[in-house]
Amino acid sequence: MKAVILAAGKGTRMRELTADLPKPMLRVQGRPILEHIITGLRDAAGVREFFIVTGYRAEVVEEHFGDGSRLGVRIEYGRQVVQDGTGKAPELAKAFVGADAFLLTYGDILVKPETYRQMVERFGGGKFDGVVTVTGSEDVTKGGLFFFDDAAFCLNHLVEKPSQAQLEQLRAEGRLKPGAPAWYNAGIYLFKASVFDHTARLQKSPRGEYELTDALTDMIQHGQRLAGLEIAGRWVDVRDPEVLAKVESGEI
């Protein structure tokens, strides 16, 4: 298994903390967030080959990790010169991936390392084209909503940041049920290399970016099977200084 990590963004919500560092390089308990991700993938899922997509202050990432030998892994890099969305960023790793399956994660999401192992096991447990991870909540206003079939818990619909009108429509369709959890995109995926057939067809969204979730929709429409996996326990999007402080203190 290979891994691709998206670490190109500055993280503007971190304010002055990212004046000189990309957000994935902020330290948690003495080590960069990105290093926690790499060692978690290495130890729990046996990943030894990594591709890191860099952008803002790319040299900070590249100088810290080098070729990966210090951590017992091999690391390659690709720079996303234009920050035009998460849909096109993984394409920088296309040659690295080759024909292999790969795990894709954002460089600011922390989970228990066993989550990565569970993803690999889920992928190997059926004829799937990928795995998408979710967290559950009864709050339907938090982010991108994923919907799954009842038989195999495979993704069959998604709505990115639904409006109030869209939420009402989802309730009318029976996709959102009172008392049932809403499934939120957790931002960690596992794909066959065929995902690049779908990212290649992306058009810019209304906000002017190429969206990875649009590629997921295209995969569903073309009959691709994307297995769902609920992340049990820790899932932290290190999005702002307040969350970073809680992670550093061990509160979350």
FIKOLZA-1660 file (N, C-alpha, C; in steps of 0.1 Angstrom, whole numbers, plus 5000, padded with zeros to 4 digits):
% residues 252
   i   px   py   pz ch aa at
   1 5008 4988 5000  A  M  N
   1 5000 5000 5000  A  M CA
   1 5009 5013 5000  A  M  C
   2 5005 5022 4991  A  K  N
   2 5012 5035 4991  A  K CA
   2 5003 5046 4997  A  K  C
   3 5008 5057 5000  A  A  N
   3 5000 5068 5006  A  A CA
   3 5004 5081 5000  A  A  C
   4 4994 5089 4997  A  V  N
   4 4995 5103 4992  A  V CA
   4 4989 5112 5003  A  V  C
   5 4997 5122 5006  A  I  N
   5 4993 5132 5017  A  I CA
   5 4992 5146 5011  A  I  C
   6 4981 5152 5012  A  L  N
   6 4979 5166 5007  A  L CA
   6 4983 5176 5018  A  L  C
   7 4994 5183 5015  A  A  N
   7 4999 5192 5025  A  A CA
   7 5004 5205 5019  A  A  C
   8 4995 5210 5009  A  A  N
   8 4999 5222 5002  A  A CA
   8 4994 5235 5008  A  A  C
   9 4984 5234 5016  A  G  N
   9 4978 5247 5021  A  G CA
   9 4985 5254 5032  A  G  C
  10 4982 5266 5033  A  K  N
  10 4988 5275 5044  A  K CA
  10 4981 5273 5057  A  K  C
  11 4968 5272 5057  A  G  N
  11 4960 5271 5069  A  G CA
  11 4958 5285 5075  A  G  C
  12 4951 5293 5067  A  T  N
  12 4949 5307 5071  A  T CA
  12 4942 5309 5084  A  T  C
  13 4934 5299 5089  A  R  N
  13 4927 5301 5101  A  R CA
  13 4937 5299 5113  A  R  C
  14 4949 5295 5110  A  M  N
  14 4959 5294 5121  A  M CA
  14 4966 5307 5124  A  M  C
  15 4962 5317 5115  A  R  N
  15 4967 5331 5117  A  R CA
  15 4983 5331 5117  A  R  C
  16 4988 5337 5127  A  E  N
  16 5003 5339 5127  A  E CA
  16 5011 5326 5129  A  E  C
  17 5004 5316 5133  A  L  N
  17 5011 5303 5135  A  L CA
  17 5017 5297 5122  A  L  C
  18 5010 5301 5111  A  T  N
  18 5015 5296 5098  A  T CA
  18 5022 5307 5090  A  T  C
  19 5027 5317 5097  A  A  N
  19 5034 5327 5089  A  A CA
  19 5046 5322 5083  A  A  C
  20 5053 5312 5089  A  D  N
  20 5065 5306 5084  A  D CA
  20 5064 5291 5082  A  D  C
  21 5053 5285 5086  A  L  N
  21 5051 5271 5084  A  L CA
  21 5038 5267 5077  A  L  C
  22 5038 5257 5069  A  P  N
  22 5026 5252 5064  A  P CA
  22 5019 5245 5076  A  P  C
  23 5005 5245 5076  A  K  N
  23 4998 5239 5087  A  K CA
  23 5002 5225 5091  A  K  C
  24 5004 5216 5082  A  P  N
  24 5008 5202 5085  A  P CA
  24 5021 5201 5093  A  P  C
  25 5029 5212 5093  A  M  N
  25 5042 5212 5100  A  M CA
  25 5041 5218 5114  A  M  C
  26 5029 5222 5118  A  L  N
  26 5027 5226 5132  A  L CA
  26 5029 5214 5142  A  L  C
  27 5035 5217 5153  A  R  N
  27 5039 5206 5162  A  R CA
  27 5028 5202 5172  A  R  C
  28 5026 5189 5174  A  V  N
  28 5017 5184 5184  A  V CA
  28 5026 5174 5192  A  V  C
  29 5027 5177 5205  A  Q  N
  29 5035 5169 5214  A  Q CA
  29 5049 5166 5208  A  Q  C
  30 5055 5177 5203  A  G  N
  30 5069 5176 5199  A  G CA
  30 5072 5173 5185  A  G  C
  31 5062 5168 5178  A  R  N
  31 5064 5164 5164  A  R CA
  31 5054 5171 5154  A  R  C
  32 5057 5173 5142  A  P  N
  32 5048 5179 5132  A  P CA
  32 5036 5170 5131  A  P  C
  33 5024 5176 5128  A  I  N
  33 5012 5168 5125  A  I CA
  33 5015 5158 5114  A  I  C
  34 5022 5162 5104  A  L  N
  34 5025 5154 5093  A  L CA
  34 5033 5142 5097  A  L  C
  35 5042 5143 5106  A  E  N
  35 5050 5132 5111  A  E CA
  35 5041 5122 5118  A  E  C
  36 5032 5126 5126  A  H  N
  36 5022 5117 5133  A  H CA
  36 5015 5109 5122  A  H  C
  37 5011 5115 5111  A  I  N
  37 5004 5108 5101  A  I CA
  37 5013 5097 5094  A  I  C
  38 5025 5101 5091  A  I  N
  38 5034 5092 5084  A  I CA
  38 5037 5080 5093  A  I  C
  39 5040 5082 5105  A  T  N
  39 5044 5071 5114  A  T CA
  39 5032 5062 5117  A  T  C
  40 5020 5069 5117  A  G  N
  40 5008 5061 5120  A  G CA
  40 5005 5051 5108  A  G  C
  41 5007 5057 5096  A  L  N
  41 5005 5048 5084  A  L CA
  41 5015 5038 5083  A  L  C
  42 5028 5041 5086  A  R  N
  42 5039 5031 5086  A  R CA
  42 5036 5020 5096  A  R  C
  43 5033 5023 5108  A  D  N
  43 5032 5013 5119  A  D CA
  43 5019 5005 5118  A  D  C
  44 5008 5011 5115  A  A  N
  44 4995 5004 5115  A  A CA
  44 4991 4998 5102  A  A  C
  45 4995 5004 5091  A  A  N
  45 4991 4999 5078  A  A CA
  45 5003 4994 5069  A  A  C
  46 5015 4994 5075  A  G  N
  46 5026 4989 5067  A  G CA
  46 5030 4997 5055  A  G  C
  47 5026 5010 5055  A  V  N
  47 5030 5019 5043  A  V CA
  47 5044 5023 5044  A  V  C
  48 5051 5021 5033  A  R  N
  48 5065 5024 5033  A  R CA
  48 5069 5034 5022  A  R  C
  49 5059 5037 5013  A  E  N
  49 5061 5046 5002  A  E CA
  49 5051 5057 5003  A  E  C
  50 5056 5070 5003  A  F  N
  50 5048 5081 5005  A  F CA
  50 5050 5092 4994  A  F  C
  51 5040 5099 4991  A  F  N
  51 5041 5110 4982  A  F CA
  51 5034 5122 4989  A  F  C
  52 5041 5133 4991  A  I  N
  52 5036 5144 4998  A  I CA
  52 5034 5156 4988  A  I  C
  53 5021 5160 4987  A  V  N
  53 5019 5172 4978  A  V CA
  53 5021 5184 4986  A  V  C
  54 5031 5192 4983  A  T  N
  54 5034 5204 4990  A  T CA
  54 5030 5217 4982  A  T  C
  55 5031 5228 4988  A  G  N
  55 5027 5241 4982  A  G CA
  55 5033 5252 4989  A  G  C
  56 5025 5258 4999  A  Y  N
  56 5030 5269 5007  A  Y CA
  56 5041 5264 5016  A  Y  C
  57 5052 5271 5015  A  R  N
  57 5065 5268 5022  A  R CA
  57 5069 5254 5021  A  R  C
  58 5068 5249 5008  A  A  N
  58 5071 5235 5005  A  A CA
  58 5085 5231 5010  A  A  C
  59 5095 5240 5010  A  E  N
  59 5108 5236 5015  A  E CA
  59 5109 5232 5029  A  E  C
  60 5100 5237 5037  A  V  N
  60 5099 5234 5052  A  V CA
  60 5096 5219 5053  A  V  C
  61 5087 5214 5046  A  V  N
  61 5083 5200 5046  A  V CA
  61 5094 5191 5040  A  V  C
  62 5099 5195 5029  A  E  N
  62 5109 5187 5022  A  E CA
  62 5123 5187 5030  A  E  C
  63 5126 5198 5036  A  E  N
  63 5139 5197 5044  A  E CA
  63 5137 5189 5057  A  E  C
  64 5125 5189 5063  A  H  N
  64 5124 5182 5075  A  H CA
  64 5124 5167 5073  A  H  C
  65 5117 5162 5062  A  F  N
  65 5115 5148 5060  A  F CA
  65 5125 5142 5050  A  F  C
  66 5131 5150 5041  A  G  N
  66 5140 5145 5032  A  G CA
  66 5135 5134 5024  A  G  C
  67 5143 5123 5022  A  D  N
  67 5138 5112 5014  A  D CA
  67 5131 5102 5023  A  D  C
  68 5129 5105 5036  A  G  N
  68 5121 5096 5044  A  G CA
  68 5129 5086 5052  A  G  C
  69 5142 5084 5049  A  S  N
  69 5150 5074 5054  A  S CA
  69 5151 5075 5070  A  S  C
  70 5150 5087 5075  A  R  N
  70 5151 5088 5090  A  R CA
  70 5139 5081 5096  A  R  C
  71 5128 5080 5089  A  L  N
  71 5116 5074 5095  A  L CA
  71 5114 5060 5090  A  L  C
  72 5124 5055 5082  A  G  N
  72 5123 5041 5077  A  G CA
  72 5114 5040 5065  A  G  C
  73 5111 5051 5058  A  V  N
  73 5102 5051 5047  A  V CA
  73 5108 5058 5035  A  V  C
  74 5102 5057 5023  A  R  N
  74 5106 5065 5011  A  R CA
  74 5096 5075 5008  A  R  C
  75 5101 5088 5007  A  I  N
  75 5091 5099 5004  A  I CA
  75 5095 5106 4991  A  I  C
  76 5085 5108 4983  A  E  N
  76 5086 5117 4971  A  E CA
  76 5077 5129 4972  A  E  C
  77 5080 5139 4965  A  Y  N
  77 5072 5152 4966  A  Y CA
  77 5068 5157 4952  A  Y  C
  78 5057 5164 4953  A  G  N
  78 5052 5172 4941  A  G CA
  78 5046 5185 4946  A  G  C
  79 5050 5196 4939  A  R  N
  79 5045 5209 4944  A  R CA
  79 5033 5213 4936  A  R  C
  80 5022 5216 4943  A  Q  N
  80 5010 5222 4937  A  Q CA
  80 5012 5237 4936  A  Q  C
  81 5016 5241 4924  A  V  N
  81 5020 5255 4922  A  V CA
  81 5008 5264 4923  A  V  C
  82 4997 5260 4917  A  V  N
  82 4984 5268 4918  A  V CA
  82 4975 5260 4927  A  V  C
  83 4970 5267 4938  A  Q  N
  83 4961 5262 4947  A  Q CA
  83 4947 5262 4942  A  Q  C
  84 4944 5252 4934  A  D  N
  84 4931 5252 4927  A  D CA
  84 4922 5241 4931  A  D  C
  85 4924 5236 4943  A  G  N
  85 4914 5226 4948  A  G CA
  85 4920 5212 4951  A  G  C
  86 4912 5204 4958  A  T  N
  86 4917 5191 4962  A  T CA
  86 4914 5180 4951  A  T  C
  87 4907 5184 4941  A  G  N
  87 4904 5174 4930  A  G CA
  87 4916 5171 4921  A  G  C
  88 4924 5182 4919  A  K  N
  88 4935 5180 4910  A  K CA
  88 4948 5177 4917  A  K  C
  89 4949 5181 4930  A  A  N
  89 4962 5179 4937  A  A CA
  89 4967 5164 4937  A  A  C
  90 4958 5154 4939  A  P  N
  90 4963 5140 4938  A  P CA
  90 4969 5136 4925  A  P  C
  91 4966 5143 4914  A  E  N
  91 4971 5139 4901  A  E CA
  91 4986 5141 4900  A  E  C
  92 4992 5150 4909  A  L  N
  92 5006 5151 4910  A  L CA
  92 5013 5138 4913  A  L  C
  93 5006 5129 4920  A  A  N
  93 5011 5116 4924  A  A CA
  93 5008 5105 4914  A  A  C
  94 5003 5108 4903  A  K  N
  94 4999 5097 4894  A  K CA
  94 5010 5088 4890  A  K  C
  95 5021 5093 4886  A  A  N
  95 5033 5085 4882  A  A CA
  95 5037 5076 4894  A  A  C
  96 5038 5083 4906  A  F  N
  96 5042 5076 4918  A  F CA
  96 5032 5064 4921  A  F  C
  97 5019 5066 4920  A  V  N
  97 5009 5056 4923  A  V CA
  97 5010 5044 4913  A  V  C
  98 5012 5048 4900  A  G  N
  98 5012 5037 4890  A  G CA
  98 4999 5030 4889  A  G  C
  99 5000 5017 4890  A  A  N
  99 4987 5009 4889  A  A CA
  99 4983 5004 4903  A  A  C
 100 4989 5009 4914  A  D  N
 100 4987 5005 4927  A  D CA
 100 4975 5012 4934  A  D  C
 101 4969 5006 4944  A  A  N
 101 4960 5013 4952  A  A CA
 101 4967 5022 4962  A  A  C
 102 4961 5032 4967  A  F  N
 102 4968 5041 4976  A  F CA
 102 4958 5047 4986  A  F  C
 103 4963 5051 4997  A  L  N
 103 4956 5058 5007  A  L CA
 103 4958 5072 5006  A  L  C
 104 4948 5080 5006  A  L  N
 104 4949 5095 5004  A  L CA
 104 4943 5102 5017  A  L  C
 105 4951 5111 5022  A  T  N
 105 4947 5118 5034  A  T CA
 105 4951 5133 5033  A  T  C
 106 4944 5141 5040  A  Y  N
 106 4948 5155 5042  A  Y CA
 106 4959 5155 5053  A  Y  C
 107 4968 5165 5052  A  G  N
 107 4979 5166 5061  A  G CA
 107 4976 5172 5074  A  G  C
 108 4963 5174 5077  A  D  N
 108 4960 5181 5090  A  D CA
 108 4949 5173 5097  A  D  C
 109 4947 5160 5094  A  I  N
 109 4937 5152 5101  A  I CA
 109 4944 5141 5109  A  I  C
 110 4941 5141 5122  A  L  N
 110 4947 5131 5131  A  L CA
 110 4937 5121 5135  A  L  C
 111 4940 5108 5134  A  V  N
 111 4932 5097 5138  A  V CA
 111 4941 5087 5145  A  V  C
 112 4934 5077 5152  A  K  N
 112 4942 5066 5158  A  K CA
 112 4948 5058 5146  A  K  C
 113 4961 5054 5148  A  P  N
 113 4967 5047 5137  A  P CA
 113 4959 5035 5132  A  P  C
 114 4952 5028 5141  A  E  N
 114 4945 5016 5137  A  E CA
 114 4934 5019 5126  A  E  C
 115 4930 5032 5125  A  T  N
 115 4920 5036 5115  A  T CA
 115 4926 5032 5101  A  T  C
 116 4939 5035 5099  A  Y  N
 116 4945 5032 5086  A  Y CA
 116 4944 5017 5083  A  Y  C
 117 4947 5009 5093  A  R  N
 117 4947 4994 5091  A  R CA
 117 4933 4990 5088  A  R  C
 118 4923 4996 5095  A  Q  N
 118 4909 4992 5093  A  Q CA
 118 4905 4996 5078  A  Q  C
 119 4910 5006 5073  A  M  N
 119 4907 5010 5059  A  M CA
 119 4912 5000 5049  A  M  C
 120 4924 4995 5052  A  V  N
 120 4930 4985 5043  A  V CA
 120 4922 4972 5044  A  V  C
 121 4918 4969 5056  A  E  N
 121 4911 4956 5057  A  E CA
 121 4897 4958 5051  A  E  C
 122 4891 4969 5052  A  R  N
 122 4878 4971 5045  A  R CA
 122 4879 4970 5030  A  R  C
 123 4889 4976 5025  A  F  N
 123 4892 4976 5010  A  F CA
 123 4894 4962 5006  A  F  C
 124 4901 4954 5013  A  G  N
 124 4904 4940 5009  A  G CA
 124 4892 4930 5012  A  G  C
 125 4882 4935 5019  A  G  N
 125 4870 4927 5022  A  G CA
 125 4860 4925 5012  A  G  C
 126 4861 4931 5000  A  G  N
 126 4851 4930 4990  A  G CA
 126 4857 4936 4977  A  G  C
 127 4849 4935 4966  A  K  N
 127 4853 4941 4953  A  K CA
 127 4849 4955 4953  A  K  C
 128 4858 4963 4958  A  F  N
 128 4856 4978 4959  A  F CA
 128 4866 4985 4951  A  F  C
 129 4862 4997 4947  A  D  N
 129 4871 5006 4939  A  D CA
 129 4877 5016 4948  A  D  C
 130 4872 5017 4961  A  G  N
 130 4878 5026 4970  A  G CA
 130 4871 5025 4984  A  G  C
 131 4876 5033 4993  A  V  N
 131 4870 5033 5007  A  V CA
 131 4869 5048 5010  A  V  C
 132 4858 5052 5016  A  V  N
 132 4856 5066 5021  A  V CA
 132 4853 5065 5036  A  V  C
 133 4859 5074 5044  A  T  N
 133 4857 5073 5058  A  T CA
 133 4847 5084 5062  A  T  C
 134 4840 5081 5073  A  V  N
 134 4830 5090 5078  A  V CA
 134 4830 5091 5093  A  V  C
 135 4824 5102 5098  A  T  N
 135 4821 5103 5112  A  T CA
 135 4806 5106 5113  A  T  C
 136 4800 5101 5124  A  G  N
 136 4786 5102 5126  A  G CA
 136 4782 5113 5136  A  G  C
 137 4771 5120 5133  A  S  N
 137 4765 5130 5142  A  S CA
 137 4751 5132 5138  A  S  C
 138 4743 5136 5148  A  E  N
 138 4729 5140 5145  A  E CA
 138 4728 5154 5141  A  E  C
 139 4739 5162 5142  A  D  N
 139 4739 5176 5137  A  D CA
 139 4741 5176 5122  A  D  C
 140 4732 5181 5114  A  V  N
 140 4733 5180 5100  A  V CA
 140 4738 5192 5093  A  V  C
 141 4745 5201 5101  A  T  N
 141 4750 5213 5096  A  T CA
 141 4765 5214 5095  A  T  C
 142 4772 5203 5097  A  K  N
 142 4786 5204 5100  A  K CA
 142 4795 5203 5088  A  K  C
 143 4790 5198 5076  A  G  N
 143 4799 5197 5065  A  G CA
 143 4793 5188 5054  A  G  C
 144 4802 5181 5046  A  G  N
 144 4797 5173 5035  A  G CA
 144 4791 5160 5040  A  G  C
 145 4778 5158 5035  A  L  N
 145 4771 5146 5040  A  L CA
 145 4772 5135 5030  A  L  C
 146 4775 5123 5035  A  F  N
 146 4776 5111 5027  A  F CA
 146 4764 5101 5030  A  F  C
 147 4759 5095 5019  A  F  N
 147 4748 5085 5021  A  F CA
 147 4752 5072 5015  A  F  C
 148 4747 5061 5022  A  F  N
 148 4752 5048 5018  A  F CA
 148 4740 5038 5017  A  F  C
 149 4742 5028 5009  A  D  N
 149 4731 5018 5008  A  D CA
 149 4731 5009 5020  A  D  C
 150 4720 5002 5022  A  D  N
 150 4718 4994 5034  A  D CA
 150 4725 4981 5033  A  D  C
 151 4728 4976 5021  A  A  N
 151 4733 4962 5020  A  A CA
 151 4748 4961 5023  A  A  C
 152 4756 4969 5017  A  A  N
 152 4770 4968 5018  A  A CA
 152 4777 4981 5024  A  A  C
 153 4769 4991 5028  A  F  N
 153 4774 5004 5033  A  F CA
 153 4783 5010 5022  A  F  C
 154 4779 5010 5010  A  C  N
 154 4786 5017 4999  A  C CA
 154 4780 5030 4996  A  C  C
 155 4788 5040 4993  A  L  N
 155 4784 5053 4990  A  L CA
 155 4775 5054 4978  A  L  C
 156 4763 5060 4979  A  N  N
 156 4754 5061 4967  A  N CA
 156 4750 5076 4965  A  N  C
 157 4754 5085 4974  A  H  N
 157 4750 5099 4972  A  H CA
 157 4758 5107 4981  A  H  C
 158 4761 5120 4977  A  L  N
 158 4767 5129 4986  A  L CA
 158 4763 5143 4983  A  L  C
 159 4763 5151 4993  A  V  N
 159 4760 5166 4992  A  V CA
 159 4770 5174 5000  A  V  C
 160 4778 5182 4993  A  E  N
 160 4788 5190 4999  A  E CA
 160 4782 5202 5005  A  E  C
 161 4783 5204 5018  A  K  N
 161 4779 5215 5026  A  K CA
 161 4765 5219 5022  A  K  C
 162 4755 5211 5025  A  P  N
 162 4741 5213 5020  A  P CA
 162 4735 5226 5026  A  P  C
 163 4727 5232 5017  A  S  N
 163 4719 5244 5022  A  S CA
 163 4707 5239 5029  A  S  C
 164 4700 5248 5035  A  Q  N
 164 4688 5245 5043  A  Q CA
 164 4677 5238 5033  A  Q  C
 165 4676 5243 5021  A  A  N
 165 4667 5238 5011  A  A CA
 165 4671 5223 5008  A  A  C
 166 4684 5221 5006  A  Q  N
 166 4689 5208 5003  A  Q CA
 166 4686 5198 5015  A  Q  C
 167 4688 5203 5027  A  L  N
 167 4685 5194 5039  A  L CA
 167 4670 5190 5039  A  L  C
 168 4661 5200 5036  A  E  N
 168 4647 5197 5035  A  E CA
 168 4644 5186 5024  A  E  C
 169 4651 5188 5013  A  Q  N
 169 4649 5178 5002  A  Q CA
 169 4654 5164 5006  A  Q  C
 170 4665 5164 5013  A  L  N
 170 4671 5151 5018  A  L CA
 170 4661 5144 5028  A  L  C
 171 4655 5152 5036  A  R  N
 171 4645 5147 5046  A  R CA
 171 4633 5141 5038  A  R  C
 172 4628 5149 5028  A  A  N
 172 4617 5145 5020  A  A CA
 172 4620 5132 5013  A  A  C
 173 4632 5130 5008  A  E  N
 173 4636 5118 5001  A  E CA
 173 4638 5106 5011  A  E  C
 174 4638 5109 5024  A  G  N
 174 4640 5098 5033  A  G CA
 174 4655 5095 5036  A  G  C
 175 4664 5103 5030  A  R  N
 175 4678 5101 5032  A  R CA
 175 4682 5105 5046  A  R  C
 176 4676 5116 5051  A  L  N
 176 4679 5120 5065  A  L CA
 176 4667 5116 5073  A  L  C
 177 4669 5108 5084  A  K  N
 177 4658 5103 5092  A  K CA
 177 4660 5108 5106  A  K  C
 178 4649 5112 5113  A  P  N
 178 4650 5117 5127  A  P CA
 178 4656 5107 5136  A  P  C
 179 4666 5111 5144  A  G  N
 179 4672 5102 5153  A  G CA
 179 4683 5093 5147  A  G  C
 180 4684 5093 5134  A  A  N
 180 4695 5085 5128  A  A CA
 180 4707 5094 5126  A  A  C
 181 4719 5088 5126  A  P  N
 181 4731 5096 5124  A  P CA
 181 4732 5101 5110  A  P  C
 182 4738 5113 5109  A  A  N
 182 4742 5118 5096  A  A CA
 182 4757 5115 5094  A  A  C
 183 4760 5110 5082  A  W  N
 183 4774 5106 5080  A  W CA
 183 4782 5117 5073  A  W  C
 184 4793 5121 5079  A  Y  N
 184 4801 5132 5074  A  Y CA
 184 4814 5127 5068  A  Y  C
 185 4818 5133 5057  A  N  N
 185 4831 5130 5051  A  N CA
 185 4842 5133 5061  A  N  C
 186 4850 5123 5063  A  A  N
 186 4861 5124 5073  A  A CA
 186 4875 5128 5066  A  A  C
 187 4875 5128 5053  A  G  N
 187 4887 5133 5046  A  G CA
 187 4898 5124 5045  A  G  C
 188 4896 5111 5047  A  I  N
 188 4906 5101 5044  A  I CA
 188 4901 5090 5035  A  I  C
 189 4908 5087 5025  A  Y  N
 189 4902 5078 5014  A  Y CA
 189 4913 5067 5011  A  Y  C
 190 4908 5057 5004  A  L  N
 190 4916 5047 4998  A  L CA
 190 4911 5044 4984  A  L  C
 191 4919 5045 4974  A  F  N
 191 4914 5044 4960  A  F CA
 191 4923 5034 4952  A  F  C
 192 4916 5028 4942  A  K  N
 192 4924 5022 4931  A  K CA
 192 4929 5034 4922  A  K  C
 193 4939 5030 4914  A  A  N
 193 4945 5041 4905  A  A CA
 193 4934 5046 4895  A  A  C
 194 4924 5039 4893  A  S  N
 194 4913 5043 4884  A  S CA
 194 4907 5056 4888  A  S  C
 195 4909 5061 4900  A  V  N
 195 4903 5074 4905  A  V CA
 195 4908 5085 4896  A  V  C
 196 4920 5083 4890  A  F  N
 196 4925 5094 4881  A  F CA
 196 4917 5096 4868  A  F  C
 197 4910 5085 4864  A  D  N
 197 4901 5087 4853  A  D CA
 197 4890 5097 4856  A  D  C
 198 4886 5098 4868  A  H  N
 198 4875 5107 4872  A  H CA
 198 4880 5121 4876  A  H  C
 199 4892 5122 4882  A  T  N
 199 4897 5135 4885  A  T CA
 199 4901 5142 4872  A  T  C
 200 4904 5134 4861  A  A  N
 200 4908 5140 4848  A  A CA
 200 4896 5147 4842  A  A  C
 201 4884 5143 4846  A  R  N
 201 4872 5149 4840  A  R CA
 201 4866 5161 4848  A  R  C
 202 4872 5164 4858  A  L  N
 202 4866 5175 4867  A  L CA
 202 4866 5188 4861  A  L  C
 203 4855 5195 4864  A  Q  N
 203 4853 5209 4860  A  Q CA
 203 4853 5217 4873  A  Q  C
 204 4857 5230 4872  A  K  N
 204 4857 5238 4884  A  K CA
 204 4843 5240 4890  A  K  C
 205 4843 5240 4903  A  S  N
 205 4830 5242 4910  A  S CA
 205 4826 5256 4910  A  S  C
 206 4814 5260 4915  A  P  N
 206 4810 5274 4916  A  P CA
 206 4820 5282 4924  A  P  C
 207 4828 5277 4933  A  R  N
 207 4837 5285 4941  A  R CA
 207 4851 5285 4934  A  R  C
 208 4852 5280 4921  A  G  N
 208 4864 5282 4913  A  G CA
 208 4874 5272 4916  A  G  C
 209 4871 5260 4922  A  E  N
 209 4881 5250 4925  A  E CA
 209 4877 5236 4920  A  E  C
 210 4887 5228 4918  A  Y  N
 210 4884 5214 4914  A  Y CA
 210 4882 5206 4927  A  Y  C
 211 4870 5200 4929  A  E  N
 211 4866 5194 4941  A  E CA
 211 4868 5179 4941  A  E  C
 212 4874 5173 4951  A  L  N
 212 4876 5158 4951  A  L CA
 212 4862 5152 4952  A  L  C
 213 4853 5158 4960  A  T  N
 213 4840 5152 4961  A  T CA
 213 4832 5151 4948  A  T  C
 214 4835 5160 4939  A  D  N
 214 4829 5159 4925  A  D CA
 214 4834 5146 4918  A  D  C
 215 4847 5143 4921  A  A  N
 215 4852 5130 4915  A  A CA
 215 4845 5118 4921  A  A  C
 216 4842 5119 4934  A  L  N
 216 4835 5108 4940  A  L CA
 216 4821 5106 4934  A  L  C
 217 4814 5117 4932  A  T  N
 217 4801 5117 4925  A  T CA
 217 4802 5111 4911  A  T  C
 218 4813 5114 4904  A  D  N
 218 4815 5109 4891  A  D CA
 218 4817 5094 4891  A  D  C
 219 4825 5089 4902  A  M  N
 219 4827 5075 4903  A  M CA
 219 4814 5067 4906  A  M  C
 220 4806 5073 4915  A  I  N
 220 4793 5067 4917  A  I CA
 220 4785 5065 4905  A  I  C
 221 4784 5076 4897  A  Q  N
 221 4776 5077 4885  A  Q CA
 221 4781 5067 4874  A  Q  C
 222 4794 5063 4875  A  H  N
 222 4800 5053 4866  A  H CA
 222 4800 5039 4872  A  H  C
 223 4793 5037 4882  A  G  N
 223 4792 5024 4888  A  G CA
 223 4803 5019 4896  A  G  C
 224 4811 5028 4901  A  Q  N
 224 4823 5024 4910  A  Q CA
 224 4817 5022 4924  A  Q  C
 225 4823 5012 4931  A  R  N
 225 4818 5009 4944  A  R CA
 225 4828 5014 4954  A  R  C
 226 4823 5024 4962  A  L  N
 226 4831 5030 4973  A  L CA
 226 4825 5026 4986  A  L  C
 227 4833 5017 4993  A  A  N
 227 4829 5012 5006  A  A CA
 227 4830 5023 5017  A  A  C
 228 4821 5023 5026  A  G  N
 228 4821 5033 5037  A  G CA
 228 4828 5027 5049  A  G  C
 229 4834 5035 5057  A  L  N
 229 4840 5030 5070  A  L CA
 229 4838 5041 5080  A  L  C
 230 4831 5038 5091  A  E  N
 230 4830 5048 5102  A  E CA
 230 4843 5048 5110  A  E  C
 231 4848 5060 5112  A  I  N
 231 4860 5061 5121  A  I CA
 231 4855 5060 5135  A  I  C
 232 4860 5050 5142  A  A  N
 232 4857 5048 5156  A  A CA
 232 4867 5056 5165  A  A  C
 233 4863 5064 5174  A  G  N
 233 4872 5071 5183  A  G CA
 233 4877 5083 5177  A  G  C
 234 4890 5085 5179  A  R  N
 234 4896 5098 5176  A  R CA
 234 4896 5102 5161  A  R  C
 235 4891 5114 5158  A  W  N
 235 4892 5121 5145  A  W CA
 235 4893 5135 5148  A  W  C
 236 4904 5142 5144  A  V  N
 236 4906 5156 5147  A  V CA
 236 4910 5163 5134  A  V  C
 237 4902 5172 5130  A  D  N
 237 4906 5182 5119  A  D CA
 237 4913 5193 5126  A  D  C
 238 4926 5194 5125  A  V  N
 238 4933 5205 5132  A  V CA
 238 4932 5218 5124  A  V  C
 239 4920 5224 5126  A  R  N
 239 4916 5235 5117  A  R CA
 239 4920 5249 5122  A  R  C
 240 4922 5251 5135  A  D  N
 240 4924 5264 5140  A  D CA
 240 4933 5263 5153  A  D  C
 241 4937 5274 5159  A  P  N
 241 4946 5274 5170  A  P CA
 241 4939 5268 5183  A  P  C
 242 4926 5269 5184  A  E  N
 242 4919 5264 5195  A  E CA
 242 4919 5248 5195  A  E  C
 243 4917 5243 5183  A  V  N
 243 4918 5228 5182  A  V CA
 243 4932 5223 5184  A  V  C
 244 4942 5231 5179  A  L  N
 244 4956 5227 5180  A  L CA
 244 4959 5227 5195  A  L  C
 245 4955 5236 5203  A  A  N
 245 4958 5237 5217  A  A CA
 245 4952 5225 5224  A  A  C
 246 4939 5221 5221  A  K  N
 246 4933 5209 5227  A  K CA
 246 4941 5196 5224  A  K  C
 247 4945 5195 5211  A  V  N
 247 4953 5183 5207  A  V CA
 247 4966 5183 5215  A  V  C
 248 4973 5194 5216  A  E  N
 248 4986 5195 5223  A  E CA
 248 4984 5191 5238  A  E  C
 249 4973 5195 5244  A  S  N
 249 4971 5193 5258  A  S CA
 249 4966 5178 5261  A  S  C
 250 4962 5171 5250  A  G  N
 250 4957 5158 5252  A  G CA
 250 4942 5158 5254  A  G  C
 251 4936 5169 5253  A  E  N
 251 4921 5170 5256  A  E CA
 251 4913 5162 5245  A  E  C
 252 4919 5163 5233  A  I  N
 252 4912 5155 5222  A  I CA
 252 4923 5148 5214  A  I  C
% end
